[in-house]
Amino acid sequence: MAKELLKREDVRIEDTWKVEDMYATVQDWEKDLEEISALAEKIAGMEGKLSESAANLLQMLEWDAAYGEKLDLAYNYAERLFDQDQKNTKHQAMSAKMMSLYAQGAEMMSFAQPEIIALDDETLEKFYQAEPGLEFYRKEIDEIRRMKAHCLSAEMEKLVAQTTEMSQVPSDTFSILNNADLEFPEMVDDKGDTVRITHGRYGILMESSDRRVRKEAFEKMYSVYKQFNNTLASLYNGQVKMQIFNAKARKYNSTLEAAVDHNNVSPQVYKNLVDTIDANVELLHRYVRLRKKCLGLDELHMYDIYTPMIEGVAKEVSFEEAKATVLKALTPLGEDYLAKLREGFANRWIDVYENEGKRSGAYSAGAYGTHPYVLLNYNSTLDNMFTLAHEMGHALHSCYSNEHQPFIYANYKIFVAEVASTTNEILLMEYLLKNTEDKKERAYLLNHYLDSFKGTVFRQTQFAEFEMKSNTLCESGESLNAENLNQMYYELNKKYYGPDMISDEQIAYEWARIPHFYYDFYVYQYATSFSASVAIAKAILSEGAPAVERYKKFLSGGCSQPPVELLKIAGVNMETAAPIEAAMKAFEEILAEMEKLVG
C-alpha cells in the first residue's frame, strides 16, 4: 500500500499557518468584499473629475489607497486558504471571486492613470500648492507619469482592463492541472516503501544515494508531463500570447521590455545577466566534471544532478532543529531581526508540511497590516532548512518595509524581492562552514553551496534564456508548440551542462513543470538577486554593524525608490555586470576548494 499524504483536516494545527489572523471568519471576509466594492464605486464616480481640482485628485488617491489595502488583505486570505488545499471547492470559489473582483476594480478605475498623466506639469504643481496632502502621493504620481509613453486613453485602458480576468486563464489552469489534477505514479523508495511521487517528494527522491530511485523518479515524473505535453504547450503559448498582447497594447518593443519596465529596470540588466553567465558557462561544465568524478560514474545523467556528491554525511534536519540553526546563523543581523524571526516561529506564520492538494514549492506572502505567511513543504533535508531561511528572508523584508513605509510605498518591487531571501541563505551557509572542522562535512557543505549557485544563478539564467527565446519566437509570428518548446529547452540544457552531462530525452519536458514561466519574466531576478546577495552577505560578515545598517535601510525601503537605487544603498550596482562577474568569481573559488578537498 502506498504512503499517501495527509488530508488537510488531519494536519496538526500547530503545523499550519494562522489564517484567522487576517479574518476571524469567512463572514468577516465577505463583509470586507462589500466595503471593497463600495470603495471601487466611489472611485469610479471620480471619472472625468481629477483635473477639476486638487481636492478631487487627493480624494481619489486616498480612496484608492484604502481600496488597495483592503483588497490586498482579502486577496491574501482567499489565496492562503486556496493554496493550503487546492482541491477544496469552497476555497477555489473564493479565489475565483477575488480574481473577478480584481478584474472589475481594474476596469472601474482604469480612468485614473490616463487622467493623472494628462495633467500638465503646471497644473499639477498648482495642485500640490493648493492641497498639501497631495505631497504624500508625489512619488506615486511620479511613478504613474513615468509610464506616460505606455498609457492609453481612458476608453482603451478600460478595454485592456477587461482582459485581466481572461489573461489569468493560462496561469490558473496550469496551477490547477499541476497541483490538483496531475497524478504521478507510485514507486518503491530507498527505504523499500511504496510511495506516490508528488511535487514535494520528487526533490527527496532525486537526492537519494540510490541511483535506481533517482532514475525511476525522474522517468516516471516526466512520463506524466510527456503525456500532457501538448496541453501544457498550449497553455504556455496562451501565456506568451497574452504577454505579447499587453506589450503591444502598451507600445513596448517586446514582452521583455514591458516586463522589466514595470519594475523600472532596464532590459540591459536582463541581457547583462544572460551574456555574463553565457561567458562563464564553462564553470558549470567544470562543476559537472567534478560531480561526475565525485560520484564515480562513467556517465552523468540529469537524474544525477541533485544527489549529494559526498556520501555518508547527509542527515535529516527536523523542523525544530532547522529553526534553531537559522536563528544562530542570522545572529549577525542583530537582535531586532532575530526577535522578528522568533515571533514568526512562535506564532504560526508558517504552513510547514505537505498535505493532499497543497500548493507545491515554497513562498512568502502577506498583506499590509498583518504578519507574513510562509508556505513550505518541509521534508527534513538540509535543502529544506535553506528554504526556511530563504522564505523567512522574504517575510522579514516585508516586516521591515511595512513598518517603515505607508501602504502605498511598502510593496517592494519584484526585482529586489529575492535579495533578502538569498542573503539569509548565504549567511546560513557561511555559519555552517565556520562551525565544522570535519573535512568530509565541509566538502558536503561546499557541495551544497555550489548547488545553490547552480540552482539559483545558472539554472534560473537557463530559464531566463528559455523565456527570452520562446517569447522572441512567438513575437516573430511563430506559434509555440510541444515540438519547438521541447527542442529549444533541450538544446539550452545541453549548452548549460556541457559535454560531460548526458542530457536525457526526458529533460526536454522540464519547461512544462515550471510555474514561474507564468510569472512574466520573473526568474532572472533570482540570479541577479543571488549575485547581489553574495556581495551583501560578504559585507555584513566582514564589516559588521555599518553593513548591517545599510542592509536594513535597504530592507525598509519598500518601493520608495527605484529598485536599482535601493540596492545601491546596500552597496550593489546592478546596472553593471560587475556583481554577476563577482558572483562567478566566488563560485570559482568554492569550486577550486571543493576540487582540492576531494583530490
N, C-alpha and C positions, 0 to 999 in steps of 0.2 A: 504494500500500500504506500503510495507516495505521501511525503510530508507536505501537507497543504498549509497555506498561510492562514493566520487567524482572521476571522471576520472582525470588522471594525468594533462591533459591540462587545467583543471578547477581549479587547486590548485593555491592559491596566490603565486606569485613569491617570496615574502619575507619569505614564509614558506618553501622554497626549498633550497637545497644546490647549491652552485655556481660551477657547473662542468666546466664552461668555464675558471675558474682559472687554470685548468690543460691544456686544449687546447681550443683555441678560437672557433675552428670549427672541425668538423669530418675530414675535408680535412687535417688539420694540424696533426691530429692523424694518418691518413693514410700515410702521409709523414714520420712520425717517424717510422712507421712499416717498411718502406723501409730501413731506416737507421739501424734499429734493425737487419733486415735480412742481411744487408751488413756487420755489425759487426760480426754476427754469422759466416758468410763465412770467414772473416779474421781469426777469432779464429780457425775455423775448419782447416784452412790452416797451423796451427802450429802443427797439429798432428804428433807425432813422433819426434818433434824437441825440446821439452822442456829440455831434458837432454844435448843438444848440447852446450848451452851457457847460462850464466846468463842473457844476453840481451834478448834472446828468451823467457825465463821464465817471465822476467819483462814485456815484451811487451804483452804477452798473458794475464797476470794478469791485466794490465792497460786496455786492450780492454774488458776484462771480466767485470771489474768494470763499464766501460762506458755502456756496453751492459745491465748489470743488472739494472742500474739506469734508463735507457730509457725504458726497458721492464716493470719495476715496475710502471712507470708513465702511460704507455699505457694501462697496465692491469687495473689499478685503474680507469682510465677514462671509459673504457668499462664496468667494473663491477658496477660502481656507476650508470651509465645510465641504465644498465640491472636491477639493484635492485630497482630503483625507479618505474619501471613498467615492470614486467617480462612477461606481455602479448605482449609487443612491439616486433614485429618480427625482426625489424631492429636491435634493441639492443640485442636480442637473438643471431643474426648472428654475431654481433661484439664480444660478449662474447665468442661464439664458435670459432671465428677466433683467439682470444687471446689464448685459450686453445690449439689450433693447433700450434700456434707459439711457445708457451712454450714447447710443446712436440718435435717439430722439433729442437728447440735450445738445449734441453736436449740431444737429440740424437747426434747432431753435435758436442757437446762439452763434450761428455761422456768420451773422451780420457784423459781429463786434470787431473782429480783426480788420476787415476791409474799411470800416468806418474810422478806426483808430489810425490806420495807415493813410487814409485820405486826408486827415488833418494836416494843414501846412504847419511848418515849424513855428511861425509867428503866432498863430492861433494857439498852438499847444503851449508855448511859453506864457502866453496871457492866462491860459487856464491854470498853469502852475502858480502864477501870482495870485489869481482870484481864489483858488482853493488850496491852501497849504497842505491839506490832507492828501492831495494828489502826489506830493513829493515821495510819499511812501511807495507809490506804484511806479516811480520813474524807471527803474531798471526793467520792470515787466513791460512797460510801454516801449522802452528802447529795444527790447528783445523782439517784440511784435513788429516794430517798424524796421528792424534788421531784415526781416523776411519780405520786405516790400516787393522785391522783384518776383516773388513766388506767391504772392497773394492775388486772389481773383476777385471779381466783382461780388457783391453780396449775393446776387442771384446764383452765380456759379459756385460760390462757396457752399451755398445751401444744397445745391445739386450734388457736389462732391461729398458733403456730409451724409447725404442719403445713402452713399455706398458703404458707410462704415460697418454696419452690421453684416452686410453681404461679404465684405472683404475679409471678415474673420472666419468664413466658412472653411477654407483650406486648413488653417491652423487648428480650428476647433475639431474638425473631422479627423485630422491626423492624431490629435491628442486622444480622442475617444477610441479611435482604432488602435492606437499604440498601447494605451494604458488599460483599456477596458475590454476590447473585443479580441485582440490577438491572443491566442493561447499557444504557448510554446510546449514542446514535447517534454516527456519525463526522461530521466536518465539516472544511472547509478553514480553517486558522487564518490569521492576518495575515501569516505568512511564506510562505503558499502551500502549506504541508504539510497532508496529510490526517492528522488526529488523531482519536482517540476521546475523547469527553467523559468525564471522570472527576470525582470529587469534588475531587481536588487540582487538576486543570486548569481546572475551571469558574471558580474565582476569577481565574485568569490571563486567561482568555478574556473575563471580564466587565470587566477593567481595560483591555482593548485600546482603542487610539485609533480603531480601525476599527469604525464603528457596525454594519456588516453582520455582523461577527464577534460582537459583543455580542448583537445581536438574535437571530441564529441559535442561539447557545449557549443563550440564555435560553429560546427557544421549544422547542428540542429537549430541553433538560433537563426542562422542565416537562411536555412531552408524555409522558414516561415516568411522572411522578408522577400525571398525569391518568389514564393507563392503569390504574394500580393504586390509584386514589383510594378506591374502596370498601373495598379490603383494608386500606389504611393507616388509614382512618377507623375500621374495626372494631378494629384493633389499639389505636388511641388510646382508643377507647371502653372497651376492656378495661382499659387502664391506669388511666383515671379511675375506673372502677367498682371496681377494686382499691383505689385511694386512698380511695374512699368507704367501702368495707368496713372498712378499717383504722381510719379516723377514727371511724366509728360504734362499732366494737368497743371502741375505747379512750375512748369517751364524750366525744368532741370535738364541737363545734357545726358544724365544717366541715373540709374537707380542708385548707384554708389554715391554719386554726388548728393542726391536727395537725402539719403540715409545719414551720411556724416554731417551734412549741414544742419540737420535737426539738432545735433549736439554742438553746433558751432565749431566744428572740426574740419580741417582741410582734407580733401581726398588724398593729398600728398602724404599725410600721416599714414594712411592705409597702404599706399604704394611703397612708402619707405620700409614698412614692415615686411611686405611680401618680397621686395627686392633684396633687403638685407638678409633675410632668412634664406632666400634662394642662393645668395652669395656664400652662405655659411652652411649649406645643406650637407657638405662633406663631413661636418662634425657629427651629424646624425648618423651618417654612414659609418663613421668611426665607432659611435656608440653601438650600432648594430653588430659590428665585428666583435666588439668587447662582449656583448651579450651572448653571441654565438660561442665564443671561447669559454666564457664562464659556465654556460650550460652544457658544454662538451658535445655539441650537436654537429653532425655533418651538414645538415640543412636546417636553417632557421625559418620557421613559418610564422604567419601572422598570429597564430594562436599561442606563440611562444613569447609574445612581446610584453606580457603583463606579469608573468610568474617571476618571483624574485631570482636574481642572478646568484645570490648567495644562499645556499641551503642550510637548514638546521637552525636558523635564527628567528624566523617568523614565529610570532606568538599572538595569541588572542589578546585583544585590548578591550576590557569591559568598558561600558559607557561611563561608569563611576571613575575608573582609572583614567580614561581619556579626559574627563573634566578636570581632574586634579592635575594632570600633566600640562594641559593647556593653560591653566591658571599660573603654574610655575613658569612656563615658557614666556608668558606675556608680562611678567614682572617688570621688564624694562620700560613698559608703557605707563607705569605709575599707578598709585593706589586708586585714583578716581576711575581709571579704566577697569581695574580689577574688581572694584565694587559693583560696577555695572554688569560685569561678566557674572559675578556671583549671584546677583539679582536675577539674571536670566536663567541661570541653572536652577535656582531655588523656586522659581515662580511659574513654571510650566510655559516658558516661551517656546519650548522645543517639542515637536512631534517626532518621537525617537525611532520607532521600528516600522518595518514594512508590514502592511496588512493587505488583505484582499481588496483590490480596487483602488488602492492608494496610488497617487501620482508617483512616477519613478523619479529617481535623481534626488537632488537636494537644492534648497533655495532659502533665502531670507526675504520676507515681505512684511508689509505692515502699513498702517495708516498713521497720519499725523495725529498726535494726542493719545496714541496707545503705544504699548511696547511692541517691539518687532516680534514676528513669528517665524520660526525656523523649521523647515521640513527636512528631515533626514530619513534615510532607510538604513539605519545603523546595523552593521553586521560584524562588529568586533574585530576589525582589522586595523593595522597601522594606517592604511589609507583612509579609513573611516574617521580616525582620530584627526587626521589632517583636514578632512571635510568639516568636522565640527569646528575646528579653529577657523577655517575659511568662512563658513556661514555666520559664525559669531562676529567675524570681522565686518561683514556686511551689516549685521544687526547693530553693532556699536557705532558704525559710521552713521547709520540712521539716527541713533540716540543722540550723538553729538550734533548732527545737523538740526534735528528737531528742537534740541534745547537752545541752540544759538540763533536760529533763524525763524522768522514767521512762516506760516504755511506756504505762502506764495514763493518763498526763496529757499525752502527746506529740501526740496526734492532734487538731489544731486543728479547730474547728467550721467547717462549710461557709460560715457567714455571713461569716467573715473570710478565707476561702480565696483570694479574688480581690484582696485588698488589696496583698499583696507583688508580685503579678504586674503589676498596673496601675501601681503606684508605679514599677517599673522602666521601664515604657513611657513614663511622663511624664518621668522623668529622661533617657531616651534622646532624647525629642523636644526637651526644653529644651537638651540638649547640641548637637543638630544645628542648632537655631535660633541658638544662641550662636556656632556656628562657620561660619556662612555670611553673606557680605556681599552676595551676588548677589540682587537684588530678585526675579527670577523663581524662583530656587531657594527663597527664603524663602516666597514665595507657595505654592509646591508643598508645602513642609513644613507651612505653616498649613492648607492643604487636607487634608493627612493628619491633622493634629491635630483639625480639625473632624470628619473622618470617624471618628476614634476616639470622640469624643463621640457622634456619630450612631449608630455601631455598638454602643457599649458602654452608653450611657445611654438614648438614645431607642429604639433597636431592641430592646434587652433589656427595656425597660419595656413596649414594644408586645407582646412575647412574654409578659411577666408578666401584662399585662391580658388577653390571649387565654386564658392558662391559668386565670386567675381567673374569667373569663366562662364558659369551657367547663365548668369544674368546677361552677360555680353552676347552670348549665343542667341538668347531669346530676343534681345534688343535688335539683333541683326535680321530678325524675321523668321528664325528657326523655332519650331516648337520643341520643347523639351520632352523626351520620351525615355522609357526604360533603357533602350539601347544606347542612346548617346550619353545619358547620365552615368550609366554603368561604365562605359568606356572612358569617359572623362575622369571619373573618380579613380578607376583602376590605374590609369596612366600617371595620375598625380601620386598615387600611393607608391608606385614603382620609383618615381623621381625622388620622393622624400626618403624612403627607406633604403634605396640603393641596391647594388648588385649582390650583397650578401644576404638579402632577405628574399625568400620565396613569397611572392605576392599571390596568395591562393585565390582561386577564382571567386570564392565567396566574398572576399573583401570588396569586390565591385559593388555589392549591395549595401555597404556600410552607410553611405549617404542617406539611405532610406529610413534609418532609425534615429537620425539626429534631430531632436526637436528644435534646436537653435537655428536651423535653416528656415524656420518660420518666424524668426525674430528680426528680419530685415537688416542684414549686415551687422550682427551683434558680435560674432565670435572673435573678430580681430582684436576686440578690446580686452579679451583675456590675455592675449600675447603682449599687447602694449602695456597693460596694467602690471603683468608679471615683471616685465622689464623695469618699469618704474619702481616696483616694489623691491626689487633686488637692490637698487640704489638707496631707497629709503631705509630699508632694514639695516644695511651696512652702516649708514649714517647714525642710526639710533644706537647700534651696538658699539660704534667707535667714538661717537661724540657725546652720547648720553643726553642730559637734560635739554640742551639747546635744540637738538634734532627732534626730540620728543615734542617740545613746544611748537616747533614749526609744523610737525606732523598733525598735532591736534588742531592747530589753526586750519590746516587743510581739511581735516575731518569735519570741522564745524562750519565750513563754508557753504554747504548746500549747493545751490545754483546761483549764489550771489555774484559770482564772477564766471567768465567762460572757463570751461574745464581745463584747458591748456594753461591758463593763467593760474588757476588754483594749484595745479601740480608744480608750477614754478615756485610757489610759496614753500612747498615741501622739498624744493631743490632739484626738480627734474624738468627738463625742457624736451617735450615730445615733438616739437616742431622740427627737430633734427633726428638723424638716425643714430646719434651717439648713445642714447640709453639702450637701444636694441643691440648695438655693437658691444657695449659694456656687458650686457647680459650674456652674449655669446662668448665673451672672454671668460666670464665667471663659469659658464658651462664647461668650457675647455679646461679650466683649472681643476674643476671637480672630476672631470673625465680623466685627466692626467693622474690625479691622486688615486683614483679607482684602479686605473691600469697598473700603477706601481704596486698597490696593495695586493692585487690578485696575481701579480707576477707574469 
